[in-house]
């Protein structure tokens, strides 16, 4: 798997240690630990090797992987040096004995870096087909909005289009396939609001464009509908063998698009 790294810093106060991802696991190296904690690399190697007699062999092999680093000596000469690739658990075991204010700051910096990298790994992998679909629908939606705005500006006078609102619909057809997005202008006397939010918006005066007559018409319509439901429940309850609790089930909440005329 390709390495994923984050930048490093030379001071622990603003440190972002360099970490890599190998086989889906976030790791650092013994070289980086030696450099950041101010220790000789051979001392860090010795500390790692000493852990082999302290921790279980399986734990040691999983968290301390032997690697080699290359050093350019010039004149075409390359020196291979031993090192270790270290996981979060290995890091914790290795540096727990490092003491001092600077060492403590680097411990915090490393653990924060491990957390950031592991959080990135936990993010769901996006399906390429889903990304392609999203890009196609976004392009179609943009084209619909562009056309709707163009038509509104060309058809209206100099003021009507300036405060225009549009409803963008993204849906599916009967076969379950995404339908072509559709942009529809929303007239000044139209609103889109949930059933739960409608009473609050009316009571707070947020719907300022509604006249007294329009509000009265809305209230009358609601009263009539409640009366019809009550009458229907009474008829259902009067039928033999039908419990009253089964009569007239309530409708689920949805989205209401109302036109005041």
C-alpha positions in Angstrom: 0.0 0.0 0.0 1.3 3.5 -0.8 2.6 5.5 2.1 0.5 8.3 3.5 2.5 10.8 5.5 1.9 14.0 7.4 4.5 16.8 7.9 7.0 16.9 10.7 8.4 19.7 12.8 11.6 20.3 14.6 10.1 21.4 17.9 7.8 19.4 20.2 5.7 22.5 21.0 4.3 22.6 17.4 5.3 19.0 16.4 3.5 17.0 13.7 5.6 13.8 13.6 6.0 12.1 10.2 4.0 8.9 10.1 3.3 6.4 7.4 0.7 3.8 6.6 1.9 0.3 5.8 -0.6 -2.5 5.1 -3.4 -0.4 6.6 -1.5 0.3 9.9 -0.1 3.7 11.0 3.6 3.5 11.8 6.7 5.5 12.6 10.4 4.5 12.5 13.2 4.1 15.0 15.1 6.8 13.1 12.4 9.3 13.6 12.0 8.5 17.3 15.8 8.9 17.8 15.8 12.2 16.0 12.8 13.7 17.8 13.6 12.5 21.3 17.3 13.5 21.0 18.7 10.0 21.3 21.4 8.1 19.3 19.8 5.7 16.9 21.9 2.8 18.2 20.5 3.5 21.7 16.9 3.3 20.4 17.8 0.1 18.5 19.2 -1.4 21.7 16.1 -0.4 23.6 13.9 -2.1 21.0 15.9 -5.3 21.0 15.8 -5.4 24.8 12.0 -5.4 24.6 12.1 -8.8 22.8 12.8 -10.4 26.2 10.1 -8.5 28.0 7.0 -8.7 25.8 5.4 -11.7 24.1 7.0 -12.7 20.9 3.8 -12.2 18.8 3.4 -8.7 20.2 7.0 -7.9 19.5 6.9 -9.1 15.9 3.7 -7.3 15.1 4.8 -4.0 16.5 8.5 -3.9 15.7 9.3 -4.8 12.1 12.9 -4.8 11.1 13.7 -2.7 8.0 16.8 -1.1 6.4 17.5 2.5 5.7 19.8 3.8 3.0 22.4 6.5 3.5 24.2 8.1 0.5 27.9 8.3 1.3 28.7 10.0 -2.0 30.8 8.7 -4.9 28.1 6.2 -5.6 28.4 4.5 -2.2 25.2 3.5 -0.4 25.2 2.3 3.2 22.5 0.1 4.5 21.6 0.5 8.2 19.2 -1.5 10.4 16.1 0.2 11.7 12.5 -0.7 12.8 9.1 0.2 11.7 7.0 0.7 14.8 3.2 0.8 15.4 1.3 2.8 18.0 1.5 0.0 20.5 5.2 -0.5 19.9 5.7 3.3 20.2 4.0 3.4 23.6 6.0 0.5 25.0 9.3 1.9 23.7 9.0 5.5 24.9 7.3 4.9 28.2 10.7 5.1 29.8 11.7 8.3 28.2 11.5 11.1 30.7 11.7 14.9 30.7 9.5 17.8 29.7 10.7 17.6 26.0 10.1 13.9 25.9 6.6 14.3 27.3 5.8 16.9 24.7 6.9 14.6 21.9 4.9 11.7 23.3 1.8 13.9 23.2 2.7 15.0 19.6 3.1 11.4 18.4 -0.1 10.2 20.0 -2.0 13.1 18.4 -0.4 12.2 15.0 -1.4 8.6 15.4 -5.0 9.6 16.3 -5.2 11.9 13.2 -3.9 9.2 10.8 -6.1 6.4 12.3 -9.1 8.7 12.0 -8.4 9.2 8.3 -8.2 5.4 7.9 -11.6 5.0 9.5 -13.3 7.2 7.0 -15.4 5.1 4.6 -13.9 4.5 1.2 -16.0 6.2 -1.5 -17.4 4.0 -4.2 -16.0 5.2 -7.6 -19.4 4.5 -9.2 -21.1 6.6 -6.5 -18.7 9.4 -7.1 -19.3 9.3 -10.8 -23.0 9.3 -10.3 -22.8 12.3 -7.9 -20.7 14.2 -10.4 -23.1 13.5 -13.3 -26.1 14.5 -11.2 -24.3 17.7 -10.0 -23.6 18.6 -13.6 -27.2 18.0 -14.6 -28.5 20.0 -11.6 -26.2 22.9 -12.5 -27.4 22.9 -16.1 -31.1 22.9 -14.9 -30.5 25.8 -12.5 -28.6 27.7 -15.2 -31.5 27.2 -17.7 -34.1 28.1 -15.1 -32.4 31.3 -14.1 -31.7 32.2 -17.8 -35.4 31.7 -18.6 -36.5 33.8 -15.6 -34.2 36.7 -16.5 -35.2 36.7 -20.2 -38.9 36.4 -19.6 -39.4 38.8 -16.6 -39.0 42.5 -16.3 -36.0 44.1 -14.6 -37.1 43.4 -11.0 -39.0 40.1 -10.9 -36.0 37.8 -11.3 -33.9 39.5 -8.7 -35.7 37.8 -5.8 -36.6 34.5 -7.5 -36.4 31.3 -5.6 -35.9 27.8 -7.0 -36.7 24.3 -5.9 -34.2 21.7 -7.0 -35.6 18.2 -7.1 -33.3 15.1 -7.1 -35.3 11.9 -7.2 -35.6 8.4 -8.6 -37.8 6.9 -11.3 -39.9 3.7 -11.0 -36.9 1.5 -11.9 -35.0 3.0 -9.0 -32.6 4.9 -11.2 -31.8 8.6 -10.4 -34.0 10.9 -12.5 -32.7 14.0 -14.2 -32.6 16.9 -11.7 -35.3 19.5 -12.2 -35.2 23.1 -11.1 -38.6 24.7 -10.6 -39.2 28.4 -9.8 -41.1 29.1 -6.5 -43.6 31.9 -6.7 -43.7 34.6 -4.2 -47.0 33.3 -2.8 -45.6 29.8 -2.3 -43.6 28.2 0.5 -42.1 24.9 1.4 -42.2 23.9 5.0 -42.5 20.8 7.1 -45.8 20.1 8.9 -44.1 20.4 12.3 -42.5 23.8 11.5 -45.6 25.4 9.9 -47.5 26.2 13.1 -44.5 27.8 14.7 -43.7 29.9 11.6 -47.3 31.1 11.5 -47.5 31.9 15.2 -44.1 33.8 15.1 -45.2 36.0 12.3 -42.4 34.7 10.1 -44.8 34.2 7.2 -45.3 38.0 6.7 -46.8 37.8 3.3 -50.0 36.1 4.4 -53.0 38.4 4.8 -55.7 38.0 7.4 -58.0 36.5 4.9 -55.5 33.9 3.8 -54.7 32.9 7.4 -58.5 32.7 8.1 -58.9 30.5 5.0 -56.1 28.2 6.2 -57.6 28.0 9.7 -61.0 27.2 8.2 -59.6 24.5 6.0 -57.8 22.9 9.0 -61.0 23.0 11.0 -63.0 21.4 8.2 -60.4 18.7 7.8 -60.5 17.9 11.5 -64.3 17.7 11.4 -64.2 15.3 8.5 -61.7 13.1 10.3 -63.8 13.0 13.5 -66.9 12.1 11.5 -65.0 9.4 9.7 -63.7 7.9 13.0 -67.3 7.9 14.4 -68.5 6.0 11.3 -65.7 3.5 11.6 -66.3 3.0 15.3 -70.0 2.4 14.7 -69.3 -0.5 12.3 -69.7 -3.9 14.0 -66.5 -5.8 14.9 -64.2 -2.9 14.2 -62.4 -1.5 17.3 -62.3 2.2 17.5 -58.5 2.2 17.8 -58.2 1.0 14.2 -60.2 3.8 12.8 -58.5 6.6 10.8 -54.8 6.1 11.4 -52.9 9.4 11.5 -50.8 10.4 8.5 -46.9 10.4 8.8 -45.2 13.8 8.9 -44.0 15.0 5.5 -43.3 18.2 3.5 -46.0 20.6 2.7 -46.0 22.9 -0.2 -48.8 25.5 0.2 -50.0 28.2 -2.2 -51.8 31.2 -0.8 -54.0 32.9 -3.3 
